[in-house]
């Protein structure tokens, strides 16, 4: 599910949790859990950052392309494809 979120956000940056859930046709709670995990590992960024956002403010999520690229490169090295 996190891979689906990353793929969607790469094509459609700056989306809200609801927009992601609607586009991927998965529950908002499921999307929220996936976003939390992706934020924790730094693969996506929130605007505004969650610790700064005011209650009720829409948070938009985008992929941190540099972090995702680095992760893919490391994975390819481990798998012996680079």
N, C-alpha and C positions, 0 to 999 in steps of 0.2 A: 504494500500500500504506500509506503514512503517513496518507493521508486515511481509510482504513478503520480504522486504529488510533485516530485522533482521534475518529472517529464512535463507535466502540465504547466508548472511555473516557469520552466525554461521557455516554453512557447508563449505563455501568457503571464508576464511578470506583474507584480503589484496587485495581487488578488486577495480578497478577503476570505475568511474561513468559509462563509456561506457560499461565495462564488465558486470556491474550489469544490465544496461538497456537491453543489448543483451540477457542475460540469462533469464531475467524476461519478455522479449518482451514488454517493455513499453518505452515510449519516454524518452530521456535523460533529458529533462526539468522536466518531472514528477519525475524522479529519483533524480534530483538535489534538487527539492523542498522537497522531503522526507528526503534526507540526511541532509539538513539544519535543519529541525525540529528535527531529531534524534541527531544531533550534539548539538543543543541548550539544549536538556534535558540530554545530557551526556550518551546516550545509545550506541553510536558508537564513535570511535576515527578516526582521520585522520592522515596519515603519508605521508609526513610531515604535521604538523598542517597548516591549511589554512592561518593563519596570517604570517607564515614563508615561505610558498611555493613561488617560483619564477614563474612569468607568464610563462605558457606553461609547467610547471612541472606537471607530473602525480601525483595525490594524490590517495593514496590507503586507503580504508576504512575497518575497522574491528569492530566487536562487542566488547563492553566493557562488558565482561561476568559477572563481579561482579555487575555492575549496572543493567543489565538485570535480573539477578537472584534476586537481591533485589526488583526490581519492581514487579516481578512475586510473590514473597513472600508477599509483601504488598497487592497486588491484591487478593491473596488467603485469607489473613487475613480479608480483607474487605468483601469478599464474604462468609466468614465463612467456608472455606474449609481447614483451618489449625488450 
